[in-house]
Each structure stands twice: as structure tokens, then as C-alpha cells.
Amino acid sequence: MTETTKSLKMTFLNSKNKKTSITLNNAAPGLEEAAVRDAMSIISQENIFSKEEVDLYKTPQSAQYIERTVTSVFDDTESNKD
């Protein structure tokens, strides 16, 4: 059985100029650049994510859809349920 999932990865620079990202699973397909840029701008402007005095999502850098395909060789999980 093969399963393909699509997620949206948004990459930012934090307040120490290091890359950090947010990945949204099951993101709406086909989002336009302007919509994603707007969402990333809001995330950076609201400045609500921080860790150890570092603002995590300070400057939007890029966004991309990531497709992941998993092909099962075998899966006994259903047959082992009691």
C-alpha cells in the first residue's frame, strides 16, 4: 500500500539569523504565493513564538510544498490487535 502526503514548509530566519521552519501537514493544495507570503508576514509580525529569548520566526525566507510517499512492505499492526 502506498500513501502520499503533502505538507507546506515555511522557512524563516530567527532573531539570530539562523534558519527555522514551520511545517503544516495537510495544507490546502495550490495556495498562491501572495497568500503564503501574507500568512508568513503575519506570523513574523505577531512575534508570538520564542524560545530562550530568541524570536523563532522573524524574517520569511521561503515556502515549499513537500510530498512524501510511503510504500509499505508489510504491516502486521491490524492483525496484532487483541
Phi, psi and omega in degrees: 000135180246136178231129178245131177238153179235134177229162178249120179255121178250122183254136181230167163259139176274184184289354174251018179060033174252145180290140174213159184215161173240131177244125179254114177284148179057038177293152178301133180286149172072027177297140180280154181307315183299320180294318180290318177300317179299315180298317180293323178296318178297315179302315182289323181289323181291331172051048183260354181254117177214157179212124179052047177065021175248126174286118190286324187236071188276312186231117177299137181240313183196165175215143180206148172277140177237124176257135181233126179246126178245124177247118182282133174275314170203160181209103181265007186299322180291321183285343180268359179286133177239000000 
